[in-house]
Structure formats: C-alpha cells, structure tokens
Amino acid sequence: MTIETIDTLVVGAGQAGVAMSEHLTKLDVPHIVLERDRIAEKWRTGRWDSLVMNGPAWHDRFPNLDFDGDPDEFPNKDQVADYFESYAKKFNAPIRTGVEVHNVERNNDRPGFTVETSKGVIEAQRVIAATGPFQEGVIPPIAPNSHSRKQMHSAEYYNPEQLPEGAVMVIGAGSSGVQIADELQRSGRKVYLSIGSHNRPPRSYRGRDFVWWLGVLGLWDLEATQPGTEHVTIAVSGAYGGHSIDFRKLAQKGMTLLGLTKAFDNHKVTFESDLAENIAFGDNNYTELLDAADAYIERNKLDLPEEPEARKVLPDPDCLTNPVLELDLDKAGVTSIIWATGYKVDFSWLNVNAFDDKNQPRHQRGVSIEPGVYFLGLPWLSRRGSSFIWGVWHDAKHIADHIAIQRSYLDYHYDATQRKT
C-alpha cells in the first residue's frame, strides 16, 4: 500500500481551511487540504435558500479580496461560496475535494500522525482541524417522538414550500431562528416563536453598521465571554437589506412570541414563564450598545447624525404581557416544528489526546495541548470574532506562524565541529 506523506494536513475547506492554506502557502509550508464535499459546501447546501450574510461585504471578508458589488450589501450564500472558491484559486490552494477523513492517530514509533481517508492513507507531521463550529445540528432531548408533525433542524430548512400547510413553531431565536420565523410569516404562515436569552444589537446606528461599532469599541477583540453569557445567541439580520430584529414588531404583524420551550406531552407543549425576562435581556443589550456608541461619538467629537428613532420602543404585545405557558399544537394548527437550537462539533475522527472530559478541544489560540494538532474556526478561539470570516483569517495566521517556528527548530542541525572552545 502506498502511503502519501505531507508536512501539514488541513481537514476542511470552508472559510477556515482556505484561510489556513493561504498562510501556510505564504510561509512555504508543504500542505494539503482535504474536503469531503466541495469548497464551502455548507454555504451552498447547509443553509436556507434566502440566507444572506449577517455582516456587510466590506467587513465579512478576507483582507486580500473584496466581494463583487456594493460593499454595504449583504452577499447571499452562493456568493459567499463562490467567494471562497475564487479566493482559493488566487494562490492555487492545494485543496482536494471529495475526500473524507475517517481517522487520525498519533504514530507510536515515529513522529507525526497516520490519517486514514476515503482515498487512502496519509502520514502528516501536523494536523489542523478546520471543520468549523456548524457540523451537526442539535435537537434537544425534549423533542417529541411523534410523527404527527414534521420536525427538522434549521440546517434542513430551505424554504416555506417544503413544509406542509399549516402553522409553524420555530424553537430558538438566534439569527437563524428569527430569520426563518420572519420568512415564514412573510410567506403567509402563522408562526409561533420560542425565545430564550439573546443579544439583540441594532443593525446600524447613527450611520454605521453594528459591526463597525463592535470594531471601534473593541468588542470584537474580547478574549472571553462575560460570565453567564457563554450560550447567549445573537439576533441580527442582513435579510431584506439588513434590519434590526424587533420582536415586538414581529408580534405586531401576527407572530406569537413564547418563552423557552420546557416540555412536550403528546400534542401539548409547555413554556417557561421567562419571555418578558428574555426580551428585556435583549433590550438591555440593544440600549447598552447605543449608549456606548453615543459616548464614543461624544468622546471623539465625531460628526455622525443623531438617531432618536432608534430608542423608541413599540408597546408590548398581548403575548408578552399575557404569556402563553401551554399550547395545544393540534388546536393551534401547528403542522411543523423547526429546531433552531444550534450546532455541535464532531471530532470523532480525531483520536488524539486533545480533548477535555466533555470532549471539547483543549487549546491556546488554536494550538492544542497535543503537539502537532491545531484547531481553527471555533467560536472564541482567540477572541469574539474568531468564528467570523475575517476573524478566522487572523487566527489562521497565528497558527501558521506557530507551525513555521516549530519547523525552524526541527530544521536546526548542531555541528559540534564548529563549536568554539
């Protein structure tokens, strides 16, 4: 059996793998990138049809290539996938598509790792897991086992037409959940939206997008989450030209807001009495960013237009003042449930000593505790922006520099004859 050898193997050719390959190429590190599907496949087939980026094109990109078109627009999912393909061609990235990695193990009698793939065995001195954070959709165990209603994770949702006629309950109100719920309501569906704790930044304020505000306020570079906010989702949208999420406005248009989903019992579902608390949490996040932006403008004497309309709050809808704590799905006509409840990573193929007792990667800025193993593209890898397009590019540079330094040590040869006495 022929075994291929390579210095560095990158697993995954999404935004993380493409960024990693660019930096390794610049440093002349021999490497290959393996991708089981196509480049940026998740953007093409793992997202709903109308998805656009949550950040404008001028911001959510790699430094060395702009998106085509208006920099203030929000590219759609196919434009994003095309962008990564074009970027990889810029430096002739050594990407092999249609190759799945089955197993990685450290060698016992020599340096490096043995990698079993669908196209043969590869031996690599280093392995970089660049498979990203959105690998497997999570549906919590409270989901009913009944087949009387169509159920799916948001990763399986593409458009309203794939659902049977009737009302829809969307569980989870991060960016995915709220955008899907909004799309379904615009299509004429009756929608019930279960809302947990969330951040709700303004889409823009005083002439600047919220991504700009997070940048100048230093919030993208936060190195750790605030206590108690580790699993708080962000409700923001680039859809329909970009707009702030306003749950009161969605309710005003007919959407029924619900608290955190508690349990299912046959055709009935119960909810926590935390809807008002969760909405207030998002409202506070919204106003805190407005306050910080106003203070920044005043401190730096910027000439940005005032925007008093941004602080106006619609009246609380009835579903907020008199929350629904139990819903009979049959009587409500709910025929579909969409679980917008996040994702988990899957590193079952990476059989090395790089994980804690909860099977989470142990690393420092992507450099694993297992020498020669690296992680890239995970949320908060080094900072708040790590899982975003531009953030993963900077994290990839750090990892590539680390690899180059390690290679320089291994290339050093001590010549005793040259030692001066």
C-alpha positions as CSV (number, residue, x, y, z in Angstrom):
1,M,0.0,0.0,0.0
2,T,1.3,3.4,-1.0
3,I,1.3,5.9,1.8
4,E,1.5,9.6,1.0
5,T,3.5,11.9,3.2
6,I,3.0,15.6,3.9
7,D,4.2,18.1,6.4
8,T,0.8,19.6,7.3
9,L,-2.7,18.3,6.7
10,V,-5.7,20.6,6.9
11,V,-9.1,19.0,7.3
12,G,-11.9,21.1,5.9
13,A,-12.1,23.6,3.0
14,G,-14.6,26.1,4.3
15,Q,-13.5,29.6,5.4
16,A,-11.1,28.2,8.0
17,G,-9.4,25.7,5.6
18,V,-9.0,28.3,2.8
19,A,-7.6,30.9,5.2
20,M,-5.2,28.3,6.7
21,S,-4.0,27.3,3.3
22,E,-3.2,30.9,2.3
23,H,-1.0,31.5,5.4
24,L,0.8,28.1,5.0
25,T,1.4,28.8,1.4
26,K,3.0,32.2,2.2
27,L,5.3,30.5,4.7
28,D,6.3,27.7,2.2
29,V,4.9,25.0,4.5
30,P,4.1,21.9,2.4
31,H,0.5,21.1,3.0
32,I,-2.8,19.7,1.5
33,V,-6.4,20.5,2.4
34,L,-8.9,17.7,2.4
35,E,-12.7,18.4,1.9
36,R,-15.3,15.7,1.9
37,D,-17.6,17.7,-0.4
38,R,-17.0,20.9,-2.3
39,I,-15.2,24.1,-1.1
40,A,-17.6,25.9,1.3
41,E,-20.2,23.2,0.8
42,K,-22.1,24.2,3.9
43,W,-22.8,27.6,2.5
44,R,-24.4,26.0,-0.6
45,T,-26.4,23.1,0.8
46,G,-26.4,23.5,4.5
47,R,-28.3,26.8,4.7
48,W,-31.8,28.0,3.7
49,D,-32.3,29.4,0.2
50,S,-32.7,33.1,1.1
51,L,-29.8,33.3,3.6
52,V,-27.5,36.3,3.3
53,M,-24.5,37.2,5.5
54,N,-25.2,38.9,8.8
55,G,-22.4,41.4,8.1
56,P,-21.9,43.7,5.1
57,A,-19.5,42.7,2.4
58,W,-16.9,45.4,3.3
59,H,-16.5,43.7,6.7
60,D,-17.1,40.0,6.4
61,R,-14.3,39.1,4.1
62,F,-10.7,38.2,3.9
63,P,-8.2,41.1,3.7
64,N,-6.9,40.3,0.2
65,L,-10.1,40.1,-1.8
66,D,-13.3,42.2,-1.9
67,F,-16.7,40.9,-2.8
68,D,-18.1,42.0,-6.1
69,G,-20.8,44.6,-5.9
70,D,-21.9,47.1,-3.3
71,P,-19.6,46.8,-0.2
72,D,-22.5,47.8,2.1
73,E,-24.8,44.9,0.8
74,F,-25.1,41.5,2.4
75,P,-23.9,38.8,0.0
76,N,-26.2,35.7,-0.4
77,K,-25.0,32.2,0.5
78,D,-24.0,31.3,-3.1
79,Q,-22.0,34.5,-3.5
80,V,-20.1,33.6,-0.3
81,A,-19.3,30.1,-1.5
82,D,-18.2,31.5,-4.9
83,Y,-16.0,34.0,-3.0
84,F,-14.1,31.2,-1.1
85,E,-13.6,29.3,-4.3
86,S,-12.2,32.4,-6.1
87,Y,-10.0,33.1,-3.1
88,A,-8.6,29.6,-3.1
89,K,-7.7,30.0,-6.8
90,K,-5.8,33.2,-6.1
91,F,-2.9,31.3,-4.6
92,N,-3.6,27.8,-6.1
93,A,-4.6,26.3,-2.8
94,P,-3.8,22.5,-2.7
95,I,-7.4,21.5,-2.0
96,R,-8.7,18.0,-2.7
97,T,-12.4,17.7,-2.7
98,G,-14.4,14.6,-2.3
99,V,-12.0,13.2,0.3
100,E,-13.3,12.3,3.7
101,V,-11.1,11.9,6.7
102,H,-12.0,8.8,8.7
103,N,-9.4,8.6,11.4
104,V,-6.3,10.4,12.8
105,E,-3.9,8.8,15.3
106,R,-0.5,9.7,16.6
107,N,2.3,7.4,15.4
108,N,3.9,5.3,18.2
109,D,7.3,4.6,16.7
110,R,7.9,7.8,14.7
111,P,6.9,11.5,14.6
112,G,3.6,12.6,13.2
113,F,0.2,11.1,12.6
114,T,-1.4,8.4,10.4
115,V,-4.5,9.7,8.6
116,E,-7.0,7.3,7.1
117,T,-9.1,8.8,4.4
118,S,-11.7,7.7,1.8
119,K,-8.9,7.9,-0.8
120,G,-6.0,6.2,1.1
121,V,-3.6,6.7,3.9
122,I,-1.6,9.9,4.5
123,E,1.2,10.5,7.1
124,A,1.4,14.1,8.3
125,Q,3.7,15.8,10.8
126,R,0.8,18.1,11.8
127,V,-3.0,18.1,11.5
128,I,-5.2,21.1,11.6
129,A,-8.9,20.6,12.3
130,A,-10.6,23.4,10.2
131,T,-14.1,21.9,10.1
132,G,-15.7,24.8,11.9
133,P,-18.4,25.0,14.6
134,F,-21.5,24.2,12.5
135,Q,-21.0,20.5,12.0
136,E,-24.1,18.7,13.5
137,G,-27.4,20.3,14.2
138,V,-28.5,19.9,17.8
139,I,-32.1,18.9,18.6
140,P,-32.6,18.7,22.4
141,P,-34.0,15.6,24.0
142,I,-37.3,17.2,24.8
143,A,-38.3,16.9,21.1
144,P,-41.4,14.7,20.8
145,N,-41.1,11.3,19.1
146,S,-44.4,11.7,17.4
147,H,-44.7,11.6,13.6
148,S,-47.9,13.6,13.5
149,R,-45.8,16.8,12.8
150,K,-42.9,17.5,10.5
151,Q,-39.8,18.2,12.5
152,M,-36.4,19.4,11.3
153,H,-33.3,21.3,12.4
154,S,-32.8,24.7,10.9
155,A,-29.9,23.2,8.8
156,E,-32.5,21.1,7.0
157,Y,-34.8,24.1,6.3
158,Y,-34.6,25.6,2.8
159,N,-37.9,27.5,2.1
160,P,-41.5,27.6,3.2
161,E,-42.7,25.4,0.3
162,Q,-41.0,22.3,1.8
163,L,-43.3,22.4,4.8
164,P,-46.9,21.1,4.9
165,E,-49.7,23.6,5.0
166,G,-50.4,25.0,8.5
167,A,-48.8,26.9,11.3
168,V,-45.1,26.6,12.2
169,M,-43.4,26.7,15.6
170,V,-39.8,27.8,15.5
171,I,-37.8,27.0,18.6
172,G,-34.8,29.3,19.1
173,A,-34.5,33.0,18.3
174,G,-30.9,33.5,17.4
175,S,-30.1,34.8,13.9
176,S,-31.2,31.6,12.2
177,G,-34.4,31.1,14.1
178,V,-35.6,34.6,13.9
179,Q,-34.8,35.0,10.2
180,I,-36.6,31.7,9.4
181,A,-39.6,32.7,11.5
182,D,-39.7,36.1,9.8
183,E,-39.5,34.5,6.3
184,L,-42.3,32.0,7.2
185,Q,-44.5,34.8,8.5
186,R,-43.9,36.9,5.3
187,S,-45.0,33.8,3.3
188,G,-48.4,33.9,5.0
189,R,-47.8,31.3,7.7
190,K,-49.0,31.6,11.3
191,V,-45.7,31.4,13.3
192,Y,-45.0,30.7,17.0
193,L,-41.5,31.6,18.1
194,S,-39.9,30.3,21.3
195,I,-37.4,32.8,22.6
196,G,-34.5,32.2,25.0
197,S,-31.9,34.6,26.3
198,H,-30.3,36.6,23.5
199,N,-28.3,39.6,22.5
200,R,-30.1,42.0,20.1
201,P,-27.7,44.6,18.6
202,P,-29.0,47.3,16.3
203,R,-28.4,46.6,12.6
204,S,-27.0,50.1,12.3
205,Y,-26.9,53.2,14.4
206,R,-26.1,56.8,13.5
207,G,-24.9,55.9,10.1
208,R,-22.7,53.0,11.0
209,D,-23.4,49.2,10.9
210,F,-23.2,47.4,14.2
211,V,-20.1,45.5,13.1
212,W,-18.3,48.9,12.8
213,W,-19.4,49.8,16.3
214,L,-18.2,46.5,17.7
215,G,-14.9,47.2,16.0
216,V,-14.2,50.7,17.2
217,L,-15.4,49.8,20.7
218,G,-13.0,46.9,20.9
219,L,-15.8,44.4,21.4
220,W,-14.7,42.1,18.5
221,D,-11.4,41.6,20.3
222,L,-12.9,40.5,23.6
223,E,-10.9,37.4,24.6
224,A,-13.6,35.8,26.9
225,T,-17.3,35.8,27.3
226,Q,-18.9,37.5,30.2
227,P,-20.0,35.1,33.0
228,G,-23.4,33.6,32.2
229,T,-23.3,34.6,28.5
230,E,-21.5,31.6,27.1
231,H,-24.6,30.3,25.3
232,V,-26.4,33.6,24.6
233,T,-27.3,33.8,20.9
234,I,-27.3,36.9,18.7
235,A,-30.5,38.1,17.0
236,V,-29.5,40.2,14.0
237,S,-30.3,40.0,10.3
238,G,-28.9,41.0,6.9
239,A,-32.1,39.9,5.2
240,Y,-34.2,42.4,3.1
241,G,-31.3,44.8,3.0
242,G,-30.5,44.5,6.7
243,H,-32.6,45.5,9.7
244,S,-32.6,45.3,13.5
245,I,-34.6,42.5,15.0
246,D,-37.6,43.8,16.8
247,F,-39.6,41.0,18.4
248,R,-42.4,43.5,19.3
249,K,-42.8,44.4,15.6
250,L,-42.9,40.7,14.7
251,A,-45.7,40.2,17.2
252,Q,-47.5,43.3,15.9
253,K,-47.6,41.6,12.5
254,G,-49.1,38.4,13.9
255,M,-46.3,36.3,15.3
256,T,-46.9,34.7,18.7
257,L,-43.9,35.0,21.0
258,L,-43.3,32.3,23.5
259,G,-40.8,31.7,26.4
260,L,-38.2,29.0,26.4
261,T,-39.6,25.6,25.5
262,K,-39.9,23.4,28.5
263,A,-41.6,20.1,27.6
264,F,-43.8,18.2,25.2
265,D,-46.7,16.0,26.3
266,N,-48.4,14.4,23.3
267,H,-49.8,17.3,21.3
268,K,-49.3,19.9,24.1
269,V,-46.1,21.9,24.7
270,T,-45.3,24.0,27.8
271,F,-43.1,27.0,28.1
272,E,-41.1,28.7,30.8
273,S,-42.5,32.0,32.2
274,D,-39.3,33.8,31.1
275,L,-40.5,35.6,27.9
276,A,-40.5,39.1,29.4
277,E,-37.2,38.5,31.1
278,N,-35.6,37.3,27.8
279,I,-37.0,40.2,25.8
280,A,-35.7,42.6,28.5
281,F,-32.3,41.0,28.3
282,G,-32.1,41.6,24.6
283,D,-33.5,45.2,25.0
284,N,-30.7,45.9,27.5
285,N,-28.1,44.7,25.1
286,Y,-29.5,46.9,22.4
287,T,-29.6,50.1,24.5
288,E,-26.1,49.4,26.0
289,L,-24.6,49.4,22.5
290,L,-26.5,52.6,21.7
291,D,-25.1,54.2,24.9
292,A,-21.6,53.1,24.2
293,A,-21.8,54.4,20.6
294,D,-23.1,57.8,21.9
295,A,-20.3,58.0,24.4
296,Y,-17.7,57.1,21.7
297,I,-19.1,59.8,19.4
298,E,-19.0,62.4,22.1
299,R,-15.5,61.5,23.3
300,N,-14.1,61.6,19.8
301,K,-16.2,64.6,18.6
302,L,-17.5,62.7,15.5
303,D,-19.9,64.3,13.2
304,L,-22.5,61.5,13.0
305,P,-26.2,62.2,12.7
306,E,-28.3,61.7,15.8
307,E,-30.9,59.0,15.6
308,P,-33.6,59.4,18.3
309,E,-35.9,56.9,16.5
310,A,-33.5,54.1,17.4
311,R,-34.6,54.4,21.1
312,K,-38.3,54.3,20.5
313,V,-40.0,51.1,21.8
314,L,-43.2,49.7,20.5
315,P,-46.0,48.8,23.0
316,D,-45.7,45.3,24.5
317,P,-47.9,42.9,22.5
318,D,-50.5,40.7,24.3
319,C,-48.3,37.6,24.0
320,L,-45.7,39.4,26.1
321,T,-47.9,40.9,28.8
322,N,-50.0,37.7,29.0
323,P,-47.6,35.0,28.0
324,V,-48.7,31.6,26.7
325,L,-47.5,28.9,29.0
326,E,-49.1,26.0,27.3
327,L,-50.0,25.5,23.7
328,D,-52.2,22.8,22.2
329,L,-50.5,22.2,18.8
330,D,-53.5,20.5,17.3
331,K,-55.8,23.3,18.1
332,A,-53.2,25.9,17.0
333,G,-52.9,24.1,13.7
334,V,-49.1,23.6,14.1
335,T,-48.0,21.1,11.5
336,S,-44.3,21.8,11.5
337,I,-41.6,22.4,14.2
338,I,-38.2,23.9,13.3
339,W,-35.5,23.5,15.8
340,A,-33.1,26.5,15.5
341,T,-31.2,25.2,18.5
342,G,-27.6,25.4,17.4
343,Y,-24.9,23.1,16.5
344,K,-22.2,20.9,18.0
345,V,-18.8,19.9,16.7
346,D,-17.8,16.4,15.7
347,F,-14.2,15.4,16.2
348,S,-14.9,11.6,16.3
349,W,-12.3,11.2,13.5
350,L,-9.6,12.9,15.6
351,N,-8.4,10.2,18.0
352,V,-5.7,12.1,19.9
353,N,-5.2,13.4,23.4
354,A,-6.5,16.9,22.7
355,F,-9.9,17.0,24.5
356,D,-11.2,17.5,28.0
357,D,-13.6,15.2,29.9
358,K,-16.5,16.9,28.0
359,N,-14.9,16.1,24.6
360,Q,-14.2,19.7,24.0
361,P,-10.8,20.8,22.4
362,R,-8.1,21.9,24.8
363,H,-6.0,24.6,23.1
364,Q,-4.5,28.0,23.4
365,R,-5.5,30.2,20.5
366,G,-5.9,27.1,18.4
367,V,-2.7,25.4,19.4
368,S,-3.7,22.1,21.0
369,I,-2.3,20.5,24.1
370,E,-1.5,17.6,21.8
371,P,1.7,18.7,20.0
372,G,1.2,18.9,16.2
373,V,-2.6,19.2,16.5
374,Y,-4.4,22.5,15.8
375,F,-8.0,23.8,15.8
376,L,-9.3,26.6,13.7
377,G,-12.7,28.2,13.1
378,L,-14.2,27.6,16.6
379,P,-16.1,30.3,18.4
380,W,-13.9,32.3,20.8
381,L,-10.8,30.5,19.6
382,S,-8.8,33.6,20.4
383,R,-11.5,36.4,20.6
384,R,-15.1,37.2,19.9
385,G,-14.6,37.4,16.2
386,S,-12.9,34.1,15.8
387,S,-15.7,32.3,14.0
388,F,-16.3,35.1,11.6
389,I,-14.7,35.3,8.1
390,W,-12.2,38.0,8.9
391,G,-11.6,36.6,12.4
392,V,-10.7,33.1,11.2
393,W,-8.2,34.6,8.8
394,H,-6.2,36.3,11.7
395,D,-6.4,33.1,13.8
396,A,-5.0,31.1,10.9
397,K,-2.1,33.5,10.6
398,H,-1.2,32.8,14.3
399,I,-1.4,29.1,13.8
400,A,0.7,29.2,10.6
401,D,3.4,31.3,12.4
402,H,3.4,28.7,15.2
403,I,3.9,25.9,12.7
404,A,6.7,27.8,10.9
405,I,8.6,28.3,14.2
406,Q,8.3,24.6,15.1
407,R,9.6,23.7,11.6
408,S,12.6,26.0,12.1
409,Y,13.5,24.2,15.4
410,L,13.3,20.8,13.7
411,D,15.5,22.1,10.8
412,Y,18.3,23.1,13.1
413,H,21.4,20.9,12.9
414,Y,24.0,21.3,15.6
415,D,27.6,21.0,14.2
416,A,29.9,20.1,17.1
417,T,33.0,20.8,14.9
418,Q,32.0,24.4,14.6
419,R,31.8,24.9,18.4
420,K,34.4,27.4,19.7
421,T,36.4,26.4,22.8
